[in-house]
Amino acid sequence: MKICQLASYNKNIGDNAAIYNIRSFFSNVEWNDYDLNNFYEIKNQINKSIEMLTKLNDSNDAFLLGGGGLIEGGIYNNFDTGWKLPFNKQTLKAITKPIFCVALGVNYFRGIEKLNKTGVENLKLLIEKSSFFSVRNDGSAEILKSLGIKNFVEIPDPGLIFSKNKNRQKKMLKGMFQPAMNLTPRINQYRDLTVENLSFLETFCKENNLISLPHTPKDYLFFNSVKNCVEKDQLMNLLKKENYSESLKFYEENDYCIAMRGHGQLISCGLNVPSLYLSTQNKVLGYGVKNGYKKFMIDTYDKNWKQKLLDRHKTLIQSNDFINEWYEINESNIVNYRKTFKEAMEHIKSSLA
């Protein structure tokens, strides 16, 4: 069995988690890694996309799409398919093999254009074409429902699913900070990442001796100078497929995490590392509220977010009750996540048999 997995490779620790955690549920599969960036570089140009998909269709037994935030408008509304993915009525005709979409996320950044009418229609066509279509549990389901889309299932993000997780820690002594920076100035503007606020967070990390773990190279634009920061060359090495497990050790070696990226949030939950979530975008807030972590959320839309971060960080490192409450919520979630995700993967495997 040869499966072509369409995803974004070697660019982000979180996306790697979403990609490779899926594969642990399959055996006797030859995986064909095909980077969606091949389509982005040509802006989903229709004829070239058809040519690329035809070749992939001829050389594989099935397509698996995901994971990651692959449902997106914004700049992708100007692509030939009208959205981020290279699928419309014409390009989907090139595919005769089954398509399985696993825990796709809707990336709706604050202040950025959402899916337009063309994008919504092409998303519906992909869903109709797919043998299995699912979105991740971060509020993406609610967005699809608001668009009048119902024929999908919601499952945990693969970045939550690990074969083991960390035992409870009694003391929160060593922490890490997982930043999030975008290359689009308008997105950063709506994240409230002003010079003043970035300086505040830089000072916060220094004063609390937090190691900084960027997930992707653009995160290095977050701070001017942080001593306890993973070196860029080291990160680029960690992003390689063969080093994926090494990238998780930073979560495993720290007692707690303050995460800004969606997958920084999800990996810390999946590995059972107590966390606070500094939300600058709706998917981080959506996952936190939807899955019981509201008390551990700080959102930059709140005018008092700086003081809340200071207060809740102090509580996290001092209050056993606060820590244990997080553990109770998270460990219960992990049990349910694993069960639901395994059932979804079993469904896909039975379809391929």
C-alpha contacts under 8 A as a table, 3 or more apart, distances in Angstrom:
res1	aa1	res2	aa2	distance
1	M	28	N	6.81
1	M	29	V	5.11
1	M	30	E	6.16
1	M	60	N	7.99
1	M	61	D	6.28
2	K	29	V	5.76
2	K	30	E	4.65
2	K	31	W	5.94
2	K	32	N	7.03
2	K	60	N	5.22
2	K	61	D	5.28
2	K	62	A	6.84
3	I	29	V	6.85
3	I	30	E	6.28
3	I	31	W	5.18
3	I	32	N	5.97
3	I	60	N	5.73
3	I	61	D	5.81
3	I	62	A	4.94
3	I	63	F	5.61
3	I	64	L	6.72
4	C	31	W	5.98
4	C	32	N	4.50
4	C	33	D	6.16
4	C	34	Y	6.62
4	C	56	L	7.33
4	C	60	N	6.18
4	C	61	D	7.84
4	C	62	A	6.31
4	C	63	F	4.83
4	C	64	L	6.06
5	Q	31	W	6.83
5	Q	32	N	6.07
5	Q	33	D	5.46
5	Q	34	Y	6.04
5	Q	63	F	5.92
5	Q	64	L	4.65
5	Q	65	L	5.69
5	Q	66	G	7.15
6	L	33	D	6.74
6	L	34	Y	5.12
6	L	35	D	5.94
6	L	36	L	5.96
6	L	63	F	7.25
6	L	64	L	6.25
6	L	65	L	4.91
6	L	66	G	6.37
7	A	19	I	7.10
7	A	33	D	7.70
7	A	34	Y	6.62
7	A	35	D	5.40
7	A	36	L	5.45
7	A	65	L	6.38
7	A	66	G	5.42
7	A	67	G	6.76
7	A	68	G	7.61
8	S	11	K	6.84
8	S	15	D	6.87
8	S	35	D	5.25
8	S	36	L	5.65
8	S	37	N	6.71
9	Y	12	N	7.56
9	Y	15	D	7.35
9	Y	16	N	6.70
9	Y	33	D	7.97
9	Y	35	D	5.95
10	N	13	I	7.75
10	N	16	N	6.88
10	N	239	L	4.89
10	N	240	K	5.51
10	N	241	K	6.71
11	K	15	D	7.46
11	K	16	N	7.86
11	K	216	T	5.99
11	K	217	P	7.79
11	K	239	L	6.34
12	N	15	D	5.25
12	N	16	N	6.23
12	N	215	H	5.23
12	N	216	T	4.65
12	N	239	L	6.53
13	I	16	N	5.09
13	I	17	A	6.40
13	I	215	H	4.98
13	I	216	T	6.76
13	I	238	L	7.80
13	I	239	L	6.14
13	I	244	Y	7.55
13	I	247	S	6.96
14	G	17	A	5.10
14	G	18	A	6.44
14	G	159	G	6.84
14	G	215	H	6.61
14	G	262	G	7.99
14	G	263	H	4.75
14	G	264	G	6.65
14	G	267	I	7.42
15	D	18	A	4.98
15	D	19	I	6.13
15	D	67	G	6.95
15	D	68	G	5.80
15	D	159	G	7.92
15	D	263	H	7.48
16	N	19	I	5.01
16	N	20	Y	5.94
16	N	239	L	7.58
16	N	241	K	7.69
16	N	244	Y	6.97
17	A	20	Y	5.53
17	A	21	N	5.65
17	A	158	P	6.76
17	A	159	G	4.99
17	A	244	Y	7.71
17	A	267	I	7.82
18	A	21	N	5.84
18	A	22	I	6.79
18	A	66	G	7.19
18	A	67	G	4.82
18	A	68	G	6.18
18	A	157	D	6.86
18	A	158	P	4.69
18	A	159	G	4.78
19	I	22	I	5.92
19	I	23	R	7.36
19	I	66	G	6.43
19	I	67	G	5.49
19	I	68	G	7.82
19	I	158	P	7.43
20	Y	23	R	5.31
20	Y	24	S	7.08
21	N	24	S	5.64
21	N	25	F	7.84
21	N	158	P	5.75
21	N	159	G	6.88
21	N	161	I	6.62
21	N	162	F	6.97
22	I	25	F	6.11
22	I	26	F	7.82
22	I	158	P	6.13
23	R	26	F	5.46
24	S	27	S	7.70
25	F	342	K	7.52
25	F	345	M	6.71
26	F	29	V	6.61
26	F	349	K	7.62
35	D	38	N	5.94
36	L	39	F	5.45
36	L	40	Y	6.53
37	N	40	Y	4.70
37	N	41	E	5.97
38	N	41	E	5.55
38	N	42	I	7.11
39	F	42	I	5.46
39	F	43	K	6.11
39	F	44	N	5.06
39	F	45	Q	7.67
39	F	49	S	6.73
39	F	86	P	6.54
40	Y	43	K	4.70
40	Y	44	N	5.93
40	Y	84	K	7.76
41	E	44	N	7.68
42	I	45	Q	5.63
42	I	48	K	7.95
43	K	76	Y	7.83
43	K	79	F	4.85
43	K	80	D	6.31
44	N	48	K	7.71
44	N	49	S	6.04
44	N	79	F	5.82
44	N	80	D	5.41
44	N	81	T	6.13
44	N	85	L	7.36
44	N	86	P	5.03
45	Q	48	K	5.70
45	Q	49	S	5.89
45	Q	79	F	7.33
45	Q	80	D	5.37
45	Q	81	T	7.53
46	I	49	S	5.09
46	I	50	I	6.11
46	I	80	D	6.43
46	I	81	T	7.26
46	I	86	P	7.86
46	I	90	Q	7.51
46	I	91	T	6.70
47	N	50	I	5.13
47	N	51	E	6.30
48	K	51	E	5.01
48	K	52	M	6.22
49	S	52	M	5.08
49	S	53	L	6.00
49	S	86	P	6.65
49	S	91	T	6.64
50	I	53	L	5.17
50	I	54	T	5.92
50	I	90	Q	7.61
50	I	91	T	5.09
50	I	94	A	6.01
51	E	54	T	5.20
51	E	55	K	6.44
52	M	55	K	5.38
52	M	56	L	6.40
53	L	56	L	5.01
53	L	57	N	5.94
53	L	91	T	7.49
53	L	94	A	6.15
53	L	95	I	6.77
54	T	57	N	5.00
54	T	58	D	6.19
54	T	94	A	5.24
54	T	95	I	6.63
55	K	58	D	5.20
55	K	59	S	6.38
56	L	59	S	5.26
56	L	60	N	6.06
57	N	60	N	5.53
57	N	61	D	7.40
57	N	62	A	7.62
57	N	94	A	7.34
57	N	95	I	5.75
57	N	96	T	6.84
57	N	97	K	6.41
60	N	63	F	7.45
60	N	97	K	7.83
61	D	97	K	6.15
61	D	98	P	7.68
62	A	97	K	5.16
62	A	98	P	5.09
62	A	99	I	6.13
62	A	100	F	7.91
63	F	97	K	7.00
63	F	98	P	6.21
63	F	99	I	4.72
63	F	100	F	6.18
64	L	99	I	5.86
64	L	100	F	4.75
64	L	101	C	5.85
64	L	102	V	7.20
65	L	99	I	7.34
65	L	100	F	6.11
65	L	101	C	4.67
65	L	102	V	6.18
65	L	104	L	7.93
66	G	70	L	7.45
66	G	101	C	6.17
66	G	102	V	5.36
66	G	103	A	6.68
66	G	104	L	5.98
67	G	70	L	7.71
67	G	101	C	7.95
67	G	102	V	5.85
67	G	103	A	5.70
67	G	104	L	5.55
67	G	105	G	7.68
67	G	157	D	7.44
67	G	158	P	6.94
68	G	103	A	7.28
68	G	104	L	5.62
68	G	105	G	5.73
69	G	72	E	7.26
69	G	104	L	5.79
69	G	105	G	3.99
69	G	106	V	5.52
69	G	107	N	5.38
70	L	84	K	6.59
70	L	85	L	6.87
70	L	104	L	5.94
70	L	105	G	5.90
70	L	106	V	6.59
70	L	107	N	7.10
71	I	83	W	7.57
71	I	84	K	6.37
71	I	85	L	7.26
71	I	104	L	6.88
71	I	105	G	6.02
71	I	106	V	4.64
71	I	107	N	6.05
71	I	123	L	7.96
72	E	76	Y	6.96
72	E	83	W	6.24
72	E	84	K	5.47
72	E	106	V	6.01
72	E	107	N	5.14
72	E	108	Y	6.55
72	E	114	K	6.85
72	E	115	L	6.19
73	G	76	Y	5.17
73	G	77	N	5.07
73	G	82	G	7.82
73	G	83	W	5.34
73	G	84	K	6.39
73	G	107	N	7.87
73	G	108	Y	7.54
73	G	113	E	6.18
73	G	114	K	4.79
73	G	115	L	4.29
73	G	116	N	6.89
73	G	119	G	7.23
74	G	77	N	5.68
74	G	112	I	5.66
74	G	113	E	4.67
74	G	114	K	5.87
74	G	115	L	7.21
75	I	78	N	5.96
75	I	79	F	7.69
76	Y	79	F	5.16
76	Y	82	G	6.50
76	Y	83	W	4.81
76	Y	84	K	4.90
77	N	81	T	7.81
77	N	82	G	4.47
77	N	83	W	4.69
77	N	84	K	7.18
77	N	115	L	6.97
77	N	116	N	6.85
77	N	119	G	7.06
78	N	82	G	5.82
78	N	83	W	7.30
79	F	82	G	5.16
79	F	83	W	6.23
79	F	84	K	7.30
80	D	83	W	7.86
81	T	84	K	7.73
81	T	85	L	7.28
81	T	86	P	6.02
81	T	87	F	6.23
81	T	88	N	5.83
81	T	118	T	7.72
81	T	119	G	7.30
81	T	122	N	7.58
82	G	116	N	7.54
82	G	118	T	5.58
82	G	119	G	5.05
82	G	122	N	7.91
83	W	86	P	7.68
83	W	115	L	6.84
83	W	116	N	7.95
83	W	118	T	7.60
83	W	119	G	4.89
83	W	122	N	7.98
86	P	91	T	7.23
87	F	90	Q	7.72
87	F	91	T	5.53
87	F	92	L	5.85
87	F	122	N	6.51
87	F	123	L	7.84
87	F	126	L	6.81
88	N	91	T	5.48
88	N	92	L	5.98
88	N	122	N	5.06
88	N	125	L	6.87
88	N	126	L	7.53
89	K	92	L	5.54
89	K	93	K	6.69
89	K	122	N	7.19
89	K	125	L	6.95
90	Q	93	K	5.56
90	Q	94	A	7.51
91	T	94	A	5.55
91	T	95	I	7.61
92	L	95	I	5.49
92	L	126	L	7.55
92	L	129	K	7.67
93	K	96	T	7.28
95	I	98	P	7.93
98	P	130	S	6.62
98	P	131	S	5.93
99	I	129	K	7.23
99	I	130	S	4.76
99	I	131	S	5.61
99	I	132	F	6.96
100	F	130	S	5.85
100	F	131	S	5.76
100	F	132	F	4.83
100	F	133	F	6.11
100	F	348	I	7.34
101	C	104	L	6.72
101	C	130	S	7.06
101	C	132	F	5.99
101	C	133	F	4.66
101	C	134	S	5.87
101	C	135	V	7.99
102	V	132	F	7.81
102	V	133	F	6.47
102	V	134	S	5.33
102	V	135	V	6.71
102	V	136	R	7.96
103	A	133	F	7.87
103	A	134	S	4.97
103	A	135	V	4.00
103	A	136	R	4.21
103	A	137	N	7.84
103	A	154	E	7.19
103	A	155	I	6.11
103	A	156	P	6.80
103	A	157	D	5.52
103	A	158	P	7.17
104	L	134	S	6.36
104	L	135	V	4.44
104	L	136	R	5.67
105	G	135	V	5.73
105	G	136	R	5.54
105	G	138	D	7.60
105	G	140	S	5.87
106	V	135	V	7.94
106	V	140	S	5.21
106	V	143	I	7.64
106	V	283	K	7.93
107	N	283	K	7.24
108	Y	112	I	7.17
108	Y	113	E	7.86
108	Y	114	K	6.05
108	Y	281	Q	7.94
108	Y	282	N	7.16
108	Y	283	K	7.61
109	F	112	I	5.52
109	F	114	K	7.99
109	F	187	I	6.73
109	F	281	Q	6.05
109	F	282	N	7.09
110	R	187	I	6.66
110	R	190	Y	5.80
110	R	191	R	7.28
110	R	281	Q	6.21
110	R	282	N	7.30
111	G	186	R	7.16
111	G	187	I	6.58
111	G	190	Y	5.93
112	I	186	R	7.68
112	I	187	I	6.92
113	E	116	N	7.90
115	L	118	T	7.75
115	L	119	G	5.34
115	L	120	V	6.12
116	N	119	G	5.23
116	N	120	V	6.25
117	K	120	V	5.18
117	K	121	E	6.24
118	T	121	E	5.20
118	T	122	N	6.21
119	G	122	N	5.17
119	G	123	L	6.05
120	V	123	L	5.05
120	V	124	K	6.28
120	V	147	L	7.67
121	E	124	K	5.11
121	E	125	L	6.39
122	N	125	L	4.90
122	N	126	L	6.28
123	L	126	L	5.14
123	L	127	I	6.30
124	K	127	I	5.06
124	K	128	E	6.23
124	K	149	I	7.41
125	L	128	E	5.08
125	L	129	K	6.16
126	L	129	K	5.05
126	L	130	S	6.07
127	I	130	S	5.20
127	I	132	F	7.91
127	I	133	F	6.02
127	I	151	N	7.48
127	I	152	F	7.45
130	S	133	F	6.03
132	F	152	F	7.79
132	F	348	I	7.23
133	F	152	F	5.41
133	F	153	V	6.54
134	S	152	F	5.45
134	S	153	V	4.68
134	S	154	E	5.38
134	S	155	I	6.48
135	V	140	S	6.26
135	V	141	A	6.32
135	V	152	F	7.40
135	V	153	V	6.50
135	V	154	E	5.03
135	V	155	I	6.28
135	V	157	D	7.96
136	R	139	G	7.71
136	R	140	S	6.35
136	R	141	A	7.39
136	R	154	E	5.78
136	R	155	I	5.33
136	R	156	P	5.31
136	R	157	D	4.87
137	N	140	S	6.58
137	N	141	A	7.09
137	N	154	E	6.12
137	N	155	I	5.92
137	N	156	P	5.26
137	N	157	D	6.40
137	N	287	Y	6.48
137	N	290	K	7.88
138	D	141	A	7.69
138	D	283	K	5.54
138	D	284	V	7.12
138	D	286	G	5.15
138	D	287	Y	3.91
138	D	288	G	7.70
138	D	290	K	7.00
139	G	142	E	5.32
139	G	143	I	6.59
139	G	283	K	6.41
139	G	286	G	5.07
139	G	287	Y	6.26
139	G	290	K	7.19
140	S	143	I	5.14
140	S	144	L	6.36
140	S	283	K	7.71
141	A	144	L	5.19
141	A	145	K	6.21
141	A	153	V	7.99
141	A	154	E	6.42
142	E	145	K	5.09
142	E	146	S	6.23
143	I	146	S	5.08
143	I	147	L	6.53
144	L	147	L	5.08
144	L	148	G	6.60
144	L	149	I	5.26
144	L	150	K	7.24
145	K	148	G	5.04
145	K	149	I	5.00
145	K	150	K	5.93
146	S	149	I	7.29
149	I	152	F	7.76
155	I	337	Y	7.76
155	I	340	T	6.50
155	I	341	F	6.11
155	I	344	A	7.56
156	P	160	L	6.74
156	P	161	I	7.88
156	P	337	Y	5.73
156	P	340	T	7.26
156	P	341	F	6.18
157	D	160	L	5.68
157	D	161	I	7.45
157	D	266	L	7.73
158	P	161	I	5.21
158	P	341	F	7.85
159	G	162	F	7.76
159	G	263	H	6.52
159	G	266	L	5.75
159	G	267	I	5.52
159	G	270	G	6.85
160	L	266	L	5.40
160	L	267	I	5.70
160	L	269	C	6.49
160	L	270	G	4.06
160	L	271	L	7.53
160	L	334	I	7.69
160	L	337	Y	7.42
161	I	270	G	5.78
161	I	334	I	7.82
161	I	337	Y	7.15
161	I	338	R	6.26
161	I	341	F	7.81
162	F	165	N	6.82
162	F	270	G	6.35
162	F	271	L	6.87
164	K	271	L	7.15
165	N	270	G	6.90
165	N	271	L	4.37
165	N	272	N	5.59
166	K	252	E	6.66
166	K	271	L	5.74
166	K	272	N	5.40
166	K	273	V	6.77
167	N	272	N	7.34
168	R	272	N	7.72
168	R	327	Y	7.43
169	Q	172	M	7.10
169	Q	255	D	6.82
170	K	320	N	7.20
171	K	255	D	7.50
171	K	317	I	7.03
171	K	320	N	7.88
172	M	175	G	7.29
172	M	255	D	5.23
172	M	256	Y	6.23
172	M	316	L	7.24
172	M	317	I	4.99
172	M	318	Q	7.72
173	L	255	D	6.27
173	L	256	Y	7.99
173	L	317	I	7.03
174	K	210	L	7.30
174	K	254	N	5.32
174	K	255	D	5.21
174	K	256	Y	6.67
175	G	209	N	7.54
175	G	210	L	5.20
175	G	211	I	6.71
175	G	254	N	5.42
175	G	255	D	5.71
175	G	256	Y	4.80
175	G	257	C	5.55
175	G	258	I	7.69
176	M	210	L	4.73
176	M	211	I	4.60
176	M	212	S	5.76
176	M	213	L	7.01
176	M	251	Y	7.78
176	M	254	N	6.60
176	M	256	Y	6.52
176	M	257	C	4.87
176	M	258	I	6.30
177	F	205	C	7.22
177	F	210	L	5.93
177	F	211	I	6.01
177	F	212	S	4.79
177	F	213	L	6.27
177	F	257	C	5.86
177	F	258	I	4.84
177	F	259	A	5.98
178	Q	212	S	5.85
178	Q	213	L	5.12
178	Q	214	P	5.90
178	Q	215	H	7.37
178	Q	257	C	7.33
178	Q	258	I	6.15
178	Q	259	A	4.64
178	Q	260	M	5.87
178	Q	261	R	6.96
178	Q	264	G	6.25
179	P	212	S	7.23
179	P	213	L	7.11
179	P	214	P	5.95
179	P	215	H	7.77
179	P	219	D	6.27
179	P	222	F	6.90
179	P	259	A	6.57
179	P	260	M	5.35
179	P	261	R	6.61
180	A	214	P	7.50
180	A	215	H	7.95
180	A	219	D	5.58
180	A	222	F	7.13
180	A	260	M	5.59
180	A	261	R	5.41
181	M	188	N	6.99
181	M	218	K	6.15
181	M	219	D	4.88
181	M	220	Y	7.82
181	M	221	L	6.67
181	M	222	F	5.80
182	N	185	P	7.25
182	N	187	I	6.68
182	N	188	N	6.20
182	N	218	K	6.60
182	N	219	D	7.40
183	L	188	N	7.96
183	L	218	K	6.83
184	T	187	I	5.49
184	T	188	N	6.68
185	P	188	N	5.15
185	P	189	Q	6.11
186	R	189	Q	4.92
186	R	190	Y	6.41
187	I	190	Y	5.29
187	I	191	R	6.29
188	N	191	R	4.85
188	N	192	D	6.41
188	N	193	L	5.51
188	N	194	T	7.96
189	Q	192	D	5.23
189	Q	193	L	6.00
189	Q	194	T	7.05
190	Y	193	L	7.60
190	Y	280	T	7.87
191	R	280	T	4.81
191	R	281	Q	6.84
191	R	300	T	6.82
192	D	197	N	7.41
192	D	280	T	7.52
192	D	300	T	6.52
192	D	301	Y	7.82
193	L	196	E	7.97
193	L	197	N	5.85
193	L	198	L	5.99
194	T	197	N	5.15
194	T	198	L	6.08
195	V	198	L	5.20
195	V	199	S	6.10
196	E	199	S	5.14
196	E	200	F	6.29
197	N	200	F	4.92
197	N	201	L	6.31
198	L	201	L	5.15
198	L	202	E	6.10
198	L	222	F	7.00
198	L	223	F	6.83
199	S	202	E	5.02
199	S	203	T	6.17
199	S	223	F	7.66
200	F	203	T	5.23
200	F	204	F	6.11
201	L	204	F	4.84
201	L	205	C	6.17
202	E	205	C	5.26
202	E	206	K	6.29
202	E	223	F	6.24
202	E	225	S	7.75
202	E	226	V	6.94
203	T	206	K	5.09
203	T	207	E	6.01
204	F	207	E	5.32
204	F	208	N	6.23
205	C	208	N	5.29
205	C	209	N	5.82
205	C	210	L	4.99
205	C	211	I	7.54
205	C	212	S	7.93
205	C	226	V	7.89
206	K	209	N	5.01
206	K	210	L	6.47
206	K	226	V	6.97
206	K	227	K	7.73
206	K	228	N	7.99
207	E	210	L	7.96
209	N	228	N	7.29
210	L	228	N	6.75
211	I	228	N	4.61
211	I	229	C	5.58
211	I	230	V	7.55
212	S	226	V	7.60
212	S	228	N	6.04
212	S	229	C	4.54
212	S	230	V	6.36
213	L	229	C	6.33
213	L	230	V	5.77
213	L	250	F	7.73
214	P	217	P	7.01
214	P	219	D	5.28
214	P	220	Y	6.65
214	P	230	V	7.23
214	P	235	L	7.57
215	H	219	D	6.81
215	H	235	L	7.74
215	H	264	G	7.78
216	T	219	D	5.72
216	T	220	Y	7.94
216	T	235	L	7.65
217	P	220	Y	5.84
217	P	232	K	6.98
217	P	235	L	7.68
217	P	236	M	7.68
218	K	221	L	5.80
218	K	222	F	7.92
219	D	222	F	5.49
220	Y	223	F	6.55
220	Y	232	K	7.67
221	L	224	N	7.24
223	F	226	V	6.49
226	V	229	C	5.79
230	V	234	Q	6.64
230	V	235	L	6.70
231	E	234	Q	5.19
231	E	235	L	6.36
232	K	235	L	5.03
232	K	236	M	6.23
233	D	236	M	5.15
233	D	237	N	6.37
234	Q	237	N	5.15
234	Q	238	L	6.24
235	L	238	L	4.89
235	L	239	L	6.23
236	M	239	L	5.21
236	M	240	K	7.06
237	N	240	K	5.62
237	N	243	N	7.11
238	L	241	K	7.93
238	L	243	N	5.18
238	L	244	Y	6.17
238	L	246	E	6.58
238	L	247	S	5.53
239	L	243	N	6.70
239	L	244	Y	6.48
239	L	247	S	7.59
240	K	243	N	5.43
240	K	244	Y	6.54
241	K	244	Y	5.48
242	E	245	S	7.80
243	N	246	E	5.27
243	N	247	S	6.78
244	Y	247	S	5.39
244	Y	248	L	7.14
245	S	248	L	5.45
245	S	249	K	7.10
246	E	249	K	5.45
246	E	250	F	7.99
247	S	250	F	6.43
248	L	251	Y	5.54
248	L	252	E	6.53
249	K	252	E	4.79
249	K	253	E	5.82
250	F	253	E	5.24
250	F	254	N	6.36
251	Y	254	N	5.51
251	Y	255	D	7.91
251	Y	256	Y	7.80
251	Y	257	C	7.43
251	Y	267	I	7.97
251	Y	268	S	6.59
251	Y	271	L	7.52
251	Y	273	V	6.95
252	E	255	D	7.65
252	E	271	L	7.26
252	E	273	V	7.38
254	N	257	C	7.36
254	N	273	V	7.84
255	D	273	V	6.51
255	D	274	P	7.14
256	Y	273	V	5.52
256	Y	274	P	4.94
256	Y	275	S	5.56
257	C	268	S	6.92
257	C	273	V	6.80
257	C	274	P	6.42
257	C	275	S	4.68
257	C	276	L	6.52
258	I	275	S	5.52
258	I	276	L	4.81
258	I	277	Y	5.77
258	I	278	L	6.87
259	A	262	G	7.81
259	A	264	G	5.22
259	A	265	Q	5.35
259	A	275	S	7.13
259	A	276	L	6.45
259	A	277	Y	5.05
259	A	278	L	6.00
260	M	264	G	6.50
260	M	265	Q	6.89
260	M	277	Y	6.00
260	M	278	L	4.97
260	M	279	S	5.76
260	M	280	T	7.14
260	M	284	V	7.61
261	R	264	G	4.94
261	R	265	Q	6.28
261	R	279	S	7.86
261	R	284	V	7.11
262	G	265	Q	5.15
262	G	266	L	6.27
262	G	283	K	6.66
262	G	284	V	5.16
263	H	266	L	4.68
263	H	267	I	5.74
264	G	267	I	5.43
264	G	268	S	6.23
265	Q	268	S	5.48
265	Q	269	C	6.41
265	Q	275	S	7.59
265	Q	277	Y	6.49
265	Q	284	V	7.32
266	L	269	C	5.10
266	L	270	G	6.00
267	I	270	G	4.94
267	I	271	L	6.03
268	S	271	L	5.30
268	S	272	N	6.01
268	S	273	V	4.97
268	S	274	P	7.06
268	S	275	S	6.75
269	C	272	N	4.98
269	C	273	V	6.03
269	C	274	P	7.29
269	C	275	S	7.57
269	C	330	N	6.51
269	C	334	I	7.97
270	G	273	V	7.81
270	G	334	I	6.70
272	N	327	Y	7.39
272	N	330	N	6.87
272	N	331	E	7.16
274	P	323	I	6.87
274	P	326	W	6.51
274	P	327	Y	6.99
275	S	296	F	7.23
276	L	296	F	5.06
276	L	297	M	6.09
276	L	298	I	7.50
276	L	312	R	7.86
276	L	313	H	7.55
277	Y	284	V	7.49
277	Y	288	G	7.79
277	Y	296	F	6.29
277	Y	297	M	4.92
277	Y	298	I	6.04
278	L	297	M	6.29
278	L	298	I	4.90
278	L	299	D	5.76
278	L	300	T	7.33
278	L	309	L	7.83
279	S	282	N	7.45
279	S	284	V	5.57
279	S	285	L	5.77
279	S	297	M	6.97
279	S	298	I	5.95
279	S	299	D	4.51
279	S	300	T	6.31
280	T	284	V	7.43
280	T	285	L	7.92
280	T	299	D	6.02
280	T	300	T	5.60
280	T	301	Y	7.44
281	Q	284	V	5.86
281	Q	285	L	6.64
282	N	285	L	4.99
282	N	286	G	5.59
283	K	286	G	4.81
283	K	287	Y	6.02
284	V	287	Y	5.40
284	V	288	G	6.26
285	L	288	G	5.16
285	L	289	V	6.13
285	L	297	M	7.13
285	L	299	D	7.27
286	G	289	V	5.43
286	G	290	K	5.83
287	Y	290	K	5.16
287	Y	291	N	5.92
288	G	291	N	5.51
288	G	292	G	6.23
288	G	293	Y	4.70
288	G	294	K	5.63
288	G	296	F	7.84
288	G	297	M	6.66
289	V	292	G	5.56
289	V	293	Y	5.71
289	V	294	K	4.80
290	K	293	Y	7.71
291	N	333	N	7.69
292	G	329	I	6.77
293	Y	296	F	5.36
293	Y	297	M	6.62
293	Y	326	W	7.56
293	Y	329	I	7.59
294	K	297	M	5.25
296	F	312	R	7.55
298	I	302	D	7.73
298	I	305	W	6.03
298	I	308	K	6.70
298	I	309	L	6.40
299	D	302	D	5.67
299	D	305	W	6.20
300	T	303	K	7.04
300	T	305	W	5.61
301	Y	305	W	7.55
302	D	305	W	5.24
304	N	307	Q	5.71
304	N	308	K	6.29
305	W	308	K	4.96
305	W	309	L	6.04
306	K	309	L	5.16
306	K	310	L	6.39
307	Q	310	L	5.07
307	Q	311	D	6.06
308	K	311	D	5.05
308	K	312	R	5.91
309	L	312	R	5.34
309	L	313	H	5.89
310	L	313	H	5.27
310	L	314	K	6.22
311	D	314	K	5.18
311	D	315	T	6.26
312	R	315	T	4.86
312	R	316	L	5.96
313	H	316	L	4.98
313	H	317	I	6.41
314	K	317	I	5.46
314	K	318	Q	6.13
315	T	318	Q	5.11
315	T	319	S	5.30
315	T	322	F	6.92
316	L	319	S	5.85
316	L	320	N	7.87
316	L	322	F	6.27
316	L	323	I	6.18
319	S	322	F	5.28
319	S	323	I	6.46
320	N	323	I	5.07
320	N	324	N	5.96
321	D	324	N	5.13
321	D	325	E	6.06
322	F	325	E	5.19
322	F	326	W	6.49
323	I	326	W	5.23
323	I	327	Y	6.37
324	N	327	Y	4.92
324	N	328	E	6.11
325	E	328	E	5.17
325	E	329	I	6.34
326	W	329	I	5.30
326	W	330	N	6.01
327	Y	330	N	5.07
327	Y	331	E	5.76
328	E	331	E	5.53
328	E	332	S	6.23
329	I	332	S	5.52
329	I	333	N	6.29
330	N	333	N	4.97
330	N	334	I	6.14
331	E	334	I	5.06
331	E	335	V	6.54
332	S	335	V	5.47
332	S	336	N	6.67
333	N	336	N	5.19
333	N	337	Y	5.93
334	I	337	Y	4.95
334	I	338	R	6.09
335	V	338	R	5.47
335	V	339	K	6.40
336	N	339	K	5.21
336	N	340	T	6.13
337	Y	340	T	5.30
337	Y	341	F	5.97
338	R	341	F	5.25
338	R	342	K	5.92
339	K	342	K	5.30
339	K	343	E	6.26
340	T	343	E	5.25
340	T	344	A	6.41
341	F	344	A	5.11
341	F	345	M	6.30
342	K	345	M	5.11
342	K	346	E	6.09
343	E	346	E	5.06
343	E	347	H	6.22
344	A	347	H	5.09
344	A	348	I	6.48
345	M	348	I	5.07
345	M	349	K	6.19
346	E	349	K	5.03
346	E	350	S	6.10
347	H	350	S	5.24
347	H	351	S	6.32
348	I	351	S	5.08
348	I	352	L	6.39
349	K	352	L	5.07
349	K	353	A	6.24
350	S	353	A	5.14
